[in-house]
């Protein structure tokens, strides 16, 4: 086999090639050429660190397997990655890192390459001031996003979402492909998120820019959202913050406007609210059974307070453990939540309006 110097050092035997290497097809001799092409593409991106990887398949993989049968470990990837990284670093002035901003994946069979960009993560809090906006994009269940009469050919169940109102400006400013919102829990579509706001991490995918002034980003997002949503306390974060936000079990304080079937006495209502404090056994609500497993949850109500009462109408505040469904805490959900305000009073009630007024740290 006729091989180049680099392949000869890996294989350990063969005739040194003056022309084309039969092992790597002269990939090693073209490293500077490849690095120039890659560096040109990388100039489109804002980055400080990079790494390289390579892909082996087809005839090169077959050669590796053949040599392996002869007891030879032809590790072309490791050596080629080191050579390519050296050349890219020399041309760009950037350093190689195990946790890079960008990763170049080179195909040793076709001599093509692709660039993978590490997402940018931004932590913050959002307030949702209007109802009937979902937290994340909600695809129409009838057409699966294609567009139909049910969704007015938008492909979405709701006109917009918190995710879209935050993501669209961020994608524009970071010259990114897309963005994904990770929230610390979620409020119902018809509930507002007020008070101190809900913690979130925005994962910005495929960004060409990595560093945007966050005060400017906050201003642009809030202007674009037009008062429907507001973000604040933005800061750069990392992927670990996503896990923290998703896993944290925040207590929450809610304000609910309740309508009862018949008038209730204030004294009885106060007594029922007091009895509601403590352990709640709650099966998955019927309204979400189509998308969530039917299981029993045990949660706690910590505080209840009556803010207003007149006949059939009451406004109450409830502080509860994460994961408690407040609408069913009031209605009982046909016995799936016990105890409930309705079961304690002996009068059916339902939440007409619901606000999350604090997500507690």
C-alpha positions in Angstrom: 0.0 0.0 0.0 1.3 3.4 -0.9 0.8 5.8 2.0 1.7 9.4 3.1 4.0 10.1 6.0 1.2 10.6 8.5 -0.6 7.4 7.5 2.7 5.5 7.6 3.2 6.6 11.2 -0.3 5.2 12.0 -0.2 2.0 10.0 3.5 1.2 10.7 4.2 -0.3 7.3 3.8 0.4 3.6 5.5 2.1 0.8 5.9 5.9 1.2 3.8 7.5 -1.5 5.1 10.4 -3.7 1.7 10.9 -5.2 -1.7 9.9 -3.9 -2.0 8.2 -0.5 -4.1 5.1 -0.9 -5.2 5.3 2.8 -6.3 8.9 3.4 -6.6 10.0 -0.3 -4.2 12.9 0.5 -6.4 14.3 3.3 -3.3 15.1 5.4 -1.6 17.0 2.6 -4.6 19.2 2.1 -5.1 20.2 5.7 -4.1 23.8 5.0 -6.5 24.0 2.1 -9.4 22.6 4.3 -8.5 25.0 7.1 -8.7 27.9 4.8 -12.2 26.9 3.6 -13.3 26.3 7.2 -11.9 29.6 8.5 -13.7 31.4 5.7 -17.0 29.9 6.9 -16.2 30.5 10.5 -15.7 34.2 9.8 -19.5 34.4 9.7 -19.7 33.5 13.4 -18.8 35.2 16.6 -16.7 32.7 18.7 -13.7 32.4 21.0 -13.2 28.7 21.2 -13.6 25.8 18.7 -13.0 22.1 18.4 -12.9 19.6 15.5 -14.3 16.2 14.9 -14.2 13.9 11.9 -16.5 11.4 10.4 -15.3 8.1 8.9 -17.5 5.9 6.7 -17.6 4.2 3.3 -14.2 3.1 1.9 -12.2 4.5 4.7 -14.2 2.6 7.3 -13.7 -0.5 5.2 -10.0 0.1 5.2 -10.0 0.5 9.0 -11.8 -2.8 9.5 -9.4 -4.6 7.1 -6.4 -3.2 9.0 -8.0 -4.1 12.3 -8.2 -7.8 11.2 -4.4 -7.6 10.8 -4.0 -6.1 14.3 -3.4 -2.5 13.1 -5.4 0.3 14.7 -5.6 3.0 12.0 -6.7 5.9 14.1 -6.9 8.5 11.4 -9.5 10.6 13.2 -7.4 11.5 16.2 -4.3 12.6 14.1 -6.3 14.4 11.4 -8.3 16.3 14.1 -5.1 17.5 15.7 -3.6 18.6 12.4 -6.8 20.4 11.3 -7.2 22.1 14.7 -3.6 23.4 14.6 -4.2 24.9 11.1 -7.5 26.5 12.0 -6.1 28.0 15.2 -3.2 29.4 13.2 -5.6 31.0 10.7 -8.2 32.3 13.1 -6.3 33.1 16.2 -8.8 31.1 18.3 -8.1 28.3 20.7 -9.2 24.7 20.8 -11.4 23.8 23.7 -13.3 20.7 25.0 -16.4 22.9 25.5 -16.3 25.1 22.4 -18.5 27.8 21.0 -18.3 26.1 17.6 -17.4 22.5 16.5 -16.2 21.7 12.9 -17.2 18.2 11.8 -15.1 17.1 8.8 -16.1 14.2 6.5 -13.0 12.2 5.7 -14.8 10.4 2.9 -16.2 13.4 1.0 -13.9 16.1 2.2 -17.0 18.2 3.1 -17.6 19.8 6.5 -20.4 21.2 8.7 -20.3 23.6 11.6 -22.2 22.9 14.9 -22.7 26.0 17.1 -23.2 25.7 20.8 -26.4 27.4 21.9 -26.5 30.7 23.9 -28.5 30.5 27.1 -30.2 33.5 28.7 -31.8 33.4 32.1 -34.5 35.8 33.1 -38.1 36.2 34.3 -41.2 37.0 32.3 -44.6 38.5 33.1 -47.6 37.5 30.9 -50.2 40.3 31.2 -53.0 38.9 29.0 -54.9 35.7 28.8 -55.2 33.1 26.0 -51.5 33.0 25.2 -49.7 29.7 25.6 -46.3 29.5 27.2 -44.7 27.6 24.3 -45.7 27.2 20.6 -48.9 25.1 20.5 -49.3 23.3 17.2 -52.9 22.8 15.9 -54.0 19.3 16.8 -56.1 18.9 13.7 -53.5 19.7 11.0 -50.3 19.2 13.0 -49.0 22.6 12.0 -49.8 22.4 8.3 -52.7 24.9 8.4 -56.5 24.2 8.3 -59.8 25.9 8.8 -59.8 25.0 12.5 -56.7 27.1 13.1 -57.4 29.7 10.4 -54.6 28.2 8.4 -52.0 29.4 10.9 -50.9 25.9 12.0 -51.2 26.9 15.6 -53.9 26.5 18.2 -53.3 30.0 19.6 -52.3 33.1 17.8 -49.0 33.5 19.6 -47.1 32.4 22.6 -44.7 33.7 25.3 -42.0 31.7 23.6 -42.6 33.4 20.2 -42.9 36.9 21.7 -39.5 36.4 23.4 -37.8 34.3 20.7 -38.4 36.3 17.6 -36.5 39.4 18.7 -33.7 37.2 20.2 -33.3 35.2 17.0 -33.0 38.4 15.1 -30.4 40.0 17.4 -28.3 36.8 17.7 -28.6 36.0 14.0 -29.8 32.6 15.1 -31.8 29.7 13.6 -34.4 29.4 16.3 -34.9 29.7 20.1 -36.6 27.5 22.7 -38.1 28.6 26.0 -37.6 26.6 29.1 -39.9 27.7 32.0 -40.0 27.0 35.7 -43.4 25.3 35.3 -46.1 26.8 33.2 -49.4 28.7 33.7 -52.6 27.7 32.0 -53.2 29.4 28.7 -56.1 31.4 30.1 -54.1 32.4 33.2 -51.9 35.5 33.6 -48.4 35.4 35.1 -48.0 38.5 37.2 -46.1 39.7 40.2 -42.4 38.8 40.4 -42.6 36.8 37.1 -41.7 33.3 36.1 -38.1 32.2 35.8 -37.1 30.9 32.4 -34.1 30.1 30.2 -34.1 31.0 26.6 -32.0 28.6 24.5 -30.8 30.3 21.4 -30.0 27.8 18.6 -27.4 28.2 15.9 -26.4 31.8 16.8 -23.9 33.6 14.6 -23.6 36.3 17.3 -22.8 35.2 20.9 -22.6 38.5 22.7 -25.5 41.0 22.6 -26.1 43.7 25.3 -28.8 42.2 27.4 -30.3 45.6 28.3 -30.8 46.2 24.6 -32.2 42.7 24.1 -34.7 43.3 27.0 -35.8 46.6 25.4 -36.3 45.0 21.9 -38.2 42.0 23.3 -40.5 44.2 25.4 -41.2 46.5 22.5 -42.0 43.6 20.2 -44.3 42.0 22.7 -46.4 45.1 22.8 -47.3 44.9 26.5 -48.6 41.3 26.3 -45.3 39.9 27.8 -42.5 41.6 29.6 -39.0 40.2 30.4 -36.5 41.5 33.0 -33.4 40.5 35.0 -31.8 38.9 31.9 -28.3 37.3 32.4 -26.2 35.0 30.4 -26.3 31.4 31.6 -25.3 27.9 30.6 -27.0 24.6 29.9 -26.9 23.6 33.5 -29.3 26.5 34.3 -31.9 24.8 32.1 -31.9 21.7 34.3 -32.0 23.9 37.4 -35.1 25.8 36.1 -36.9 22.7 35.0 -36.2 20.8 38.2 -36.8 23.5 40.9 -40.0 23.0 42.8 -41.2 26.6 43.3 -44.1 27.4 45.6 -46.6 29.6 43.9 -49.2 32.1 45.0 -52.4 32.3 42.9 -55.3 34.7 42.8 -58.6 33.1 41.7 -62.0 34.6 40.9 -64.5 31.8 41.8 -68.2 31.5 40.8 -70.4 29.3 42.9 -73.7 27.7 41.8 -75.5 29.2 44.8 -74.8 31.9 47.3 -72.4 31.0 50.1 -72.1 32.5 53.5 -68.9 34.4 54.2 -68.4 32.5 57.5 -68.7 29.1 55.8 -66.4 30.2 53.0 -63.7 31.3 55.5 -64.0 28.1 57.3 -63.8 26.0 54.1 -60.7 27.9 53.0 -59.0 27.2 56.3 -59.9 23.5 56.0 -58.4 23.5 52.5 -54.9 24.0 54.0 -52.8 20.9 54.2 -52.4 17.7 52.1 -54.3 17.5 48.8 -54.7 14.2 46.9 -55.1 15.0 43.2 -55.3 12.7 40.2 -54.4 14.1 36.8 -57.2 16.5 35.8 -59.6 15.2 33.1 -58.8 18.3 30.9 -55.2 17.2 30.5 -55.5 13.4 30.4 -55.1 13.4 26.7 -51.5 14.6 27.1 -50.4 13.6 30.6 -50.3 10.2 32.4 -53.1 9.5 34.8 -51.5 9.3 38.2 -52.1 10.5 41.8 -50.2 13.5 43.1 -50.0 14.5 46.7 -49.4 18.2 47.1 -49.9 20.8 49.9 -51.8 24.0 50.2 -49.9 26.3 52.6 -52.0 29.5 52.8 -55.4 30.7 51.8 -56.9 34.2 52.0 -60.3 35.6 51.1 -59.9 38.9 49.3 -63.5 39.6 48.3 -66.9 37.9 48.7 -70.4 38.8 47.5 -73.1 36.2 47.2 -71.9 33.7 44.5 -68.6 35.4 43.8 -65.3 35.2 45.7 -61.8 36.2 45.1 -59.2 34.2 47.0 -55.4 33.9 47.2 -53.8 30.4 47.5 -50.2 29.6 48.2 -49.5 26.0 47.2 -46.8 23.5 46.4 -45.5 23.2 42.8 -47.6 20.9 40.6 -51.0 21.5 42.3 -53.8 22.2 39.8 -55.7 25.2 41.2 -58.9 25.0 39.0 -59.4 21.4 40.2 -58.6 22.4 43.8 -61.7 24.5 43.6 -64.0 22.4 41.5 -63.0 18.9 42.7 -62.9 17.6 39.1 -65.7 15.1 39.9 -63.9 13.7 42.9 -60.5 13.4 41.3 -59.2 16.1 43.7 -59.8 15.6 47.4 -60.4 17.7 49.4 -61.6 20.5 47.2 -63.2 23.8 48.1 -66.5 22.6 46.5 -66.5 19.3 48.4 -65.8 21.1 51.7 -68.6 23.7 51.1 -71.0 21.3 49.6 -71.5 23.9 46.8 -70.1 23.5 43.3 -67.7 26.3 42.3 -65.4 26.9 39.4 -62.5 29.3 38.7 -63.6 31.9 36.3 -60.3 33.8 36.2 -56.9 32.7 37.5 -53.6 34.6 37.9 -50.2 33.4 39.1 -49.1 36.3 41.3 -45.8 35.0 42.6 -43.4 32.2 41.7 -41.4 31.9 45.0 -37.6 31.4 45.1 
